[in-house]
Amino acid sequence: MKLKYYLRGAGVGVIVTTLIFTIAIAFDKPTMSQEDIIREAEKLGMISKDSGTDDDTSDKANTKQEDTDGENTGEGQEEGKTTEMVSFAVARGDSSAAVASRLQEMGLVDDAQAFDNFLAEQNFDNLLLPGEYTIPKDSSFLDIAKILTTKKE
């Protein structure tokens, strides 16, 4: 008969503890300033330190639009500057850490650990597809991840 009361007490204790921790977690929301967000994005290679103002971005968007319309006369393109392409292979069974390490060896990423962390945070780490890829030398982490997770036809 006393066992029933002990079990009730334990059940109530678990419920009360769960409610207390849920409330505590709900009120503990870390905030990041705009500068912190930019610093983290730069560290992950999502934006570059020398990225210009919003006007530069809109100019690039206009240039891309002209390219797709087929009306580009060559203005807006960087003359004499070509992007070096690097051939890269992902073997079946390669881990994201192994891929990141080889990307660093080939000069495509500056920090293998940061790229591997980026892949894990963005859920790309388990989506890497085996195959042969051509990657521009100045690609961002996101660009490289998209290339390595896109099925080649």
PyRosetta script that sets phi, psi and omega in degrees:
from pyrosetta import init, pose_from_sequence

init()
pose = pose_from_sequence("MKLKYYLRGAGVGVIVTTLIFTIAIAFDKPTMSQEDIIREAEKLGMISKDSGTDDDTSDKANTKQEDTDGENTGEGQEEGKTTEMVSFAVARGDSSAAVASRLQEMGLVDDAQAFDNFLAEQNFDNLLLPGEYTIPKDSSFLDIAKILTTKKE")
pose.set_psi(1, -39.3)
pose.set_omega(1, 179.5)
pose.set_phi(2, -70.4)
pose.set_psi(2, -26.3)
pose.set_omega(2, 178.3)
pose.set_phi(3, -58.6)
pose.set_psi(3, -38.6)
pose.set_omega(3, 179.7)
pose.set_phi(4, -59.4)
pose.set_psi(4, -41.6)
pose.set_omega(4, -179.1)
pose.set_phi(5, -70.3)
pose.set_psi(5, -37.3)
pose.set_omega(5, 176.3)
pose.set_phi(6, -63.7)
pose.set_psi(6, -43.1)
pose.set_omega(6, 179.0)
pose.set_phi(7, -65.0)
pose.set_psi(7, -40.7)
pose.set_omega(7, 176.8)
pose.set_phi(8, -61.6)
pose.set_psi(8, -45.4)
pose.set_omega(8, -179.9)
pose.set_phi(9, -61.2)
pose.set_psi(9, -42.4)
pose.set_omega(9, 178.3)
pose.set_phi(10, -64.7)
pose.set_psi(10, -41.3)
pose.set_omega(10, 179.2)
pose.set_phi(11, -63.6)
pose.set_psi(11, -45.1)
pose.set_omega(11, 177.9)
pose.set_phi(12, -63.1)
pose.set_psi(12, -40.5)
pose.set_omega(12, 178.5)
pose.set_phi(13, -61.2)
pose.set_psi(13, -42.5)
pose.set_omega(13, 178.5)
pose.set_phi(14, -63.5)
pose.set_psi(14, -43.4)
pose.set_omega(14, -179.2)
pose.set_phi(15, -64.8)
pose.set_psi(15, -45.8)
pose.set_omega(15, 180.0)
pose.set_phi(16, -62.9)
pose.set_psi(16, -43.9)
pose.set_omega(16, 178.8)
pose.set_phi(17, -61.6)
pose.set_psi(17, -43.3)
pose.set_omega(17, 178.3)
pose.set_phi(18, -60.9)
pose.set_psi(18, -43.7)
pose.set_omega(18, 178.3)
pose.set_phi(19, -63.0)
pose.set_psi(19, -42.4)
pose.set_omega(19, -179.8)
pose.set_phi(20, -62.9)
pose.set_psi(20, -46.5)
pose.set_omega(20, 179.8)
pose.set_phi(21, -67.2)
pose.set_psi(21, -36.0)
pose.set_omega(21, 177.8)
pose.set_phi(22, -63.0)
pose.set_psi(22, -44.2)
pose.set_omega(22, 178.7)
pose.set_phi(23, -65.5)
pose.set_psi(23, -42.7)
pose.set_omega(23, -179.9)
pose.set_phi(24, -62.0)
pose.set_psi(24, -41.9)
pose.set_omega(24, -180.0)
pose.set_phi(25, -68.8)
pose.set_psi(25, -36.0)
pose.set_omega(25, -178.6)
pose.set_phi(26, -64.2)
pose.set_psi(26, -33.9)
pose.set_omega(26, -178.3)
pose.set_phi(27, -88.6)
pose.set_psi(27, -9.9)
pose.set_omega(27, -178.7)
pose.set_phi(28, -98.8)
pose.set_psi(28, 79.2)
pose.set_omega(28, 179.4)
pose.set_phi(29, -112.7)
pose.set_psi(29, 110.1)
pose.set_omega(29, 179.1)
pose.set_phi(30, -68.1)
pose.set_psi(30, 140.0)
pose.set_omega(30, 178.5)
pose.set_phi(31, -113.3)
pose.set_psi(31, 145.7)
pose.set_omega(31, 178.2)
pose.set_phi(32, -118.4)
pose.set_psi(32, 137.8)
pose.set_omega(32, 175.6)
pose.set_phi(33, -77.5)
pose.set_psi(33, 168.0)
pose.set_omega(33, 178.8)
pose.set_phi(34, -58.2)
pose.set_psi(34, -39.5)
pose.set_omega(34, -179.7)
pose.set_phi(35, -66.7)
pose.set_psi(35, -39.0)
pose.set_omega(35, 178.2)
pose.set_phi(36, -63.3)
pose.set_psi(36, -41.6)
pose.set_omega(36, 179.7)
pose.set_phi(37, -63.7)
pose.set_psi(37, -45.1)
pose.set_omega(37, 179.7)
pose.set_phi(38, -64.1)
pose.set_psi(38, -41.7)
pose.set_omega(38, 180.0)
pose.set_phi(39, -62.2)
pose.set_psi(39, -43.6)
pose.set_omega(39, 178.7)
pose.set_phi(40, -66.0)
pose.set_psi(40, -40.4)
pose.set_omega(40, 179.0)
pose.set_phi(41, -63.8)
pose.set_psi(41, -40.7)
pose.set_omega(41, 177.5)
pose.set_phi(42, -64.5)
pose.set_psi(42, -41.1)
pose.set_omega(42, -179.3)
pose.set_phi(43, -63.3)
pose.set_psi(43, -34.1)
pose.set_omega(43, 179.8)
pose.set_phi(44, -87.4)
pose.set_psi(44, -2.1)
pose.set_omega(44, 177.7)
pose.set_phi(45, 79.6)
pose.set_psi(45, 17.1)
pose.set_omega(45, -178.8)
pose.set_phi(46, -79.5)
pose.set_psi(46, -30.5)
pose.set_omega(46, 174.3)
pose.set_phi(47, -136.8)
pose.set_psi(47, 157.1)
pose.set_omega(47, 179.6)
pose.set_phi(48, -99.7)
pose.set_psi(48, 155.7)
pose.set_omega(48, -177.7)
pose.set_phi(49, -65.4)
pose.set_psi(49, -29.0)
pose.set_omega(49, -177.3)
pose.set_phi(50, -97.3)
pose.set_psi(50, 19.9)
pose.set_omega(50, 178.8)
pose.set_phi(51, -66.7)
pose.set_psi(51, 140.5)
pose.set_omega(51, -173.4)
pose.set_phi(52, -81.2)
pose.set_psi(52, -160.8)
pose.set_omega(52, -179.5)
pose.set_phi(53, -81.8)
pose.set_psi(53, -179.0)
pose.set_omega(53, 179.2)
pose.set_phi(54, -63.0)
pose.set_psi(54, -27.7)
pose.set_omega(54, 179.3)
pose.set_phi(55, -63.4)
pose.set_psi(55, -39.0)
pose.set_omega(55, 177.9)
pose.set_phi(56, -62.7)
pose.set_psi(56, -40.1)
pose.set_omega(56, -179.3)
pose.set_phi(57, -64.6)
pose.set_psi(57, -42.6)
pose.set_omega(57, -179.4)
pose.set_phi(58, -68.5)
pose.set_psi(58, -32.8)
pose.set_omega(58, 176.2)
pose.set_phi(59, -64.5)
pose.set_psi(59, -41.9)
pose.set_omega(59, 178.7)
pose.set_phi(60, -64.6)
pose.set_psi(60, -39.5)
pose.set_omega(60, 178.9)
pose.set_phi(61, -64.3)
pose.set_psi(61, -39.7)
pose.set_omega(61, 178.5)
pose.set_phi(62, -65.4)
pose.set_psi(62, -40.1)
pose.set_omega(62, 178.1)
pose.set_phi(63, -62.3)
pose.set_psi(63, -43.7)
pose.set_omega(63, 178.6)
pose.set_phi(64, -63.2)
pose.set_psi(64, -38.9)
pose.set_omega(64, 179.0)
pose.set_phi(65, -63.9)
pose.set_psi(65, -41.8)
pose.set_omega(65, 178.3)
pose.set_phi(66, -62.9)
pose.set_psi(66, -39.5)
pose.set_omega(66, 179.2)
pose.set_phi(67, -61.1)
pose.set_psi(67, -41.4)
pose.set_omega(67, -177.5)
pose.set_phi(68, -73.2)
pose.set_psi(68, -28.9)
pose.set_omega(68, 178.6)
pose.set_phi(69, -78.6)
pose.set_psi(69, -16.5)
pose.set_omega(69, -178.8)
pose.set_phi(70, 78.3)
pose.set_psi(70, 16.1)
pose.set_omega(70, -178.1)
pose.set_phi(71, -105.4)
pose.set_psi(71, 8.5)
pose.set_omega(71, -176.9)
pose.set_phi(72, -73.2)
pose.set_psi(72, 129.8)
pose.set_omega(72, -178.8)
pose.set_phi(73, -97.2)
pose.set_psi(73, 7.0)
pose.set_omega(73, -179.3)
pose.set_phi(74, 102.5)
pose.set_psi(74, -13.6)
pose.set_omega(74, 177.9)
pose.set_phi(75, -73.3)
pose.set_psi(75, 142.9)
pose.set_omega(75, 179.4)
pose.set_phi(76, 92.1)
pose.set_psi(76, -15.8)
pose.set_omega(76, 176.9)
pose.set_phi(77, -88.3)
pose.set_psi(77, 146.1)
pose.set_omega(77, 178.2)
pose.set_phi(78, -76.4)
pose.set_psi(78, 118.5)
pose.set_omega(78, -176.5)
pose.set_phi(79, -81.7)
pose.set_psi(79, 137.7)
pose.set_omega(79, 175.1)
pose.set_phi(80, 77.8)
pose.set_psi(80, -0.6)
pose.set_omega(80, -179.1)
pose.set_phi(81, -109.9)
pose.set_psi(81, 117.2)
pose.set_omega(81, 178.4)
pose.set_phi(82, -114.7)
pose.set_psi(82, 146.2)
pose.set_omega(82, 179.7)
pose.set_phi(83, -87.7)
pose.set_psi(83, 127.1)
pose.set_omega(83, 178.7)
pose.set_phi(84, -74.8)
pose.set_psi(84, 131.6)
pose.set_omega(84, 179.3)
pose.set_phi(85, -101.9)
pose.set_psi(85, 138.7)
pose.set_omega(85, -179.1)
pose.set_phi(86, -120.0)
pose.set_psi(86, 132.4)
pose.set_omega(86, 177.7)
pose.set_phi(87, -84.7)
pose.set_psi(87, 132.4)
pose.set_omega(87, -175.6)
pose.set_phi(88, -140.6)
pose.set_psi(88, 137.7)
pose.set_omega(88, -178.8)
pose.set_phi(89, -117.8)
pose.set_psi(89, 139.0)
pose.set_omega(89, 173.2)
pose.set_phi(90, -113.5)
pose.set_psi(90, 121.5)
pose.set_omega(90, -179.9)
pose.set_phi(91, -88.6)
pose.set_psi(91, 154.3)
pose.set_omega(91, 177.9)
pose.set_phi(92, -60.5)
pose.set_psi(92, 130.9)
pose.set_omega(92, 178.5)
pose.set_phi(93, 90.3)
pose.set_psi(93, -2.2)
pose.set_omega(93, 177.8)
pose.set_phi(94, -65.8)
pose.set_psi(94, 135.1)
pose.set_omega(94, 175.7)
pose.set_phi(95, -80.8)
pose.set_psi(95, 163.3)
pose.set_omega(95, 178.9)
pose.set_phi(96, -65.5)
pose.set_psi(96, -32.5)
pose.set_omega(96, 178.5)
pose.set_phi(97, -66.3)
pose.set_psi(97, -40.1)
pose.set_omega(97, 178.7)
pose.set_phi(98, -66.5)
pose.set_psi(98, -41.4)
pose.set_omega(98, 178.5)
pose.set_phi(99, -63.8)
pose.set_psi(99, -44.8)
pose.set_omega(99, -179.9)
pose.set_phi(100, -61.7)
pose.set_psi(100, -40.9)
pose.set_omega(100, 179.2)
pose.set_phi(101, -62.5)
pose.set_psi(101, -44.7)
pose.set_omega(101, 179.4)
pose.set_phi(102, -68.0)
pose.set_psi(102, -35.0)
pose.set_omega(102, 176.8)
pose.set_phi(103, -63.0)
pose.set_psi(103, -37.8)
pose.set_omega(103, 177.5)
pose.set_phi(104, -68.0)
pose.set_psi(104, -41.3)
pose.set_omega(104, 178.5)
pose.set_phi(105, -60.3)
pose.set_psi(105, -34.6)
pose.set_omega(105, -178.5)
pose.set_phi(106, -86.8)
pose.set_psi(106, -1.5)
pose.set_omega(106, 176.7)
pose.set_phi(107, 81.7)
pose.set_psi(107, 15.5)
pose.set_omega(107, 179.9)
pose.set_phi(108, -85.4)
pose.set_psi(108, -26.7)
pose.set_omega(108, 173.7)
pose.set_phi(109, -131.3)
pose.set_psi(109, 150.9)
pose.set_omega(109, -179.3)
pose.set_phi(110, -82.6)
pose.set_psi(110, -33.2)
pose.set_omega(110, -174.7)
pose.set_phi(111, -134.3)
pose.set_psi(111, 110.1)
pose.set_omega(111, -177.1)
pose.set_phi(112, -63.5)
pose.set_psi(112, -41.2)
pose.set_omega(112, -178.7)
pose.set_phi(113, -64.1)
pose.set_psi(113, -42.5)
pose.set_omega(113, 179.1)
pose.set_phi(114, -64.2)
pose.set_psi(114, -39.9)
pose.set_omega(114, 178.9)
pose.set_phi(115, -67.4)
pose.set_psi(115, -41.0)
pose.set_omega(115, 178.2)
pose.set_phi(116, -63.4)
pose.set_psi(116, -41.5)
pose.set_omega(116, 176.6)
pose.set_phi(117, -62.5)
pose.set_psi(117, -41.2)
pose.set_omega(117, 177.9)
pose.set_phi(118, -60.5)
pose.set_psi(118, -44.9)
pose.set_omega(118, 179.0)
pose.set_phi(119, -59.4)
pose.set_psi(119, -42.4)
pose.set_omega(119, -179.2)
pose.set_phi(120, -67.9)
pose.set_psi(120, -43.9)
pose.set_omega(120, -178.5)
pose.set_phi(121, -65.1)
pose.set_psi(121, -34.5)
pose.set_omega(121, -178.1)
pose.set_phi(122, -94.0)
pose.set_psi(122, 6.7)
pose.set_omega(122, 179.4)
pose.set_phi(123, 61.2)
pose.set_psi(123, 31.8)
pose.set_omega(123, 175.0)
pose.set_phi(124, -92.6)
pose.set_psi(124, -16.3)
pose.set_omega(124, -171.4)
pose.set_phi(125, -60.5)
pose.set_psi(125, -32.2)
pose.set_omega(125, 179.5)
pose.set_phi(126, -98.3)
pose.set_psi(126, 4.9)
pose.set_omega(126, -178.1)
pose.set_phi(127, -106.0)
pose.set_psi(127, 2.0)
pose.set_omega(127, -179.0)
pose.set_phi(128, -62.7)
pose.set_psi(128, 130.9)
pose.set_omega(128, -178.0)
pose.set_phi(129, -106.6)
pose.set_psi(129, 137.5)
pose.set_omega(129, 177.7)
pose.set_phi(130, -68.3)
pose.set_psi(130, 146.5)
pose.set_omega(130, 178.2)
pose.set_phi(131, 153.0)
pose.set_psi(131, -179.9)
pose.set_omega(131, 179.7)
pose.set_phi(132, -103.1)
pose.set_psi(132, 127.3)
pose.set_omega(132, -175.9)
pose.set_phi(133, -126.1)
pose.set_psi(133, 152.4)
pose.set_omega(133, 173.2)
pose.set_phi(134, -114.2)
pose.set_psi(134, 118.5)
pose.set_omega(134, -173.2)
pose.set_phi(135, -119.5)
pose.set_psi(135, 129.0)
pose.set_omega(135, 174.8)
pose.set_phi(136, -63.5)
pose.set_psi(136, 141.1)
pose.set_omega(136, -174.9)
pose.set_phi(137, -60.9)
pose.set_psi(137, -33.3)
pose.set_omega(137, -175.4)
pose.set_phi(138, -98.8)
pose.set_psi(138, 26.6)
pose.set_omega(138, -177.9)
pose.set_phi(139, -73.5)
pose.set_psi(139, 149.1)
pose.set_omega(139, 175.5)
pose.set_phi(140, -81.9)
pose.set_psi(140, 170.2)
pose.set_omega(140, 177.7)
pose.set_phi(141, -56.5)
pose.set_psi(141, -44.7)
pose.set_omega(141, -177.6)
pose.set_phi(142, -64.6)
pose.set_psi(142, -41.8)
pose.set_omega(142, 179.1)
pose.set_phi(143, -61.6)
pose.set_psi(143, -44.7)
pose.set_omega(143, -179.8)
pose.set_phi(144, -64.3)
pose.set_psi(144, -43.4)
pose.set_omega(144, 179.8)
pose.set_phi(145, -61.6)
pose.set_psi(145, -41.7)
pose.set_omega(145, 179.8)
pose.set_phi(146, -64.4)
pose.set_psi(146, -39.6)
pose.set_omega(146, 179.1)
pose.set_phi(147, -63.9)
pose.set_psi(147, -45.2)
pose.set_omega(147, -175.2)
pose.set_phi(148, -75.7)
pose.set_psi(148, -10.8)
pose.set_omega(148, -179.9)
pose.set_phi(149, -112.4)
pose.set_psi(149, 5.6)
pose.set_omega(149, 179.8)
pose.set_phi(150, -98.5)
pose.set_psi(150, 129.3)
pose.set_omega(150, -178.9)
pose.set_phi(151, -70.2)
pose.set_psi(151, 129.2)
pose.set_omega(151, 179.0)
pose.set_phi(152, -86.4)
pose.set_psi(152, 138.9)
pose.set_omega(152, -178.6)
pose.set_phi(153, -103.7)
pose.dump_pdb("model.pdb")
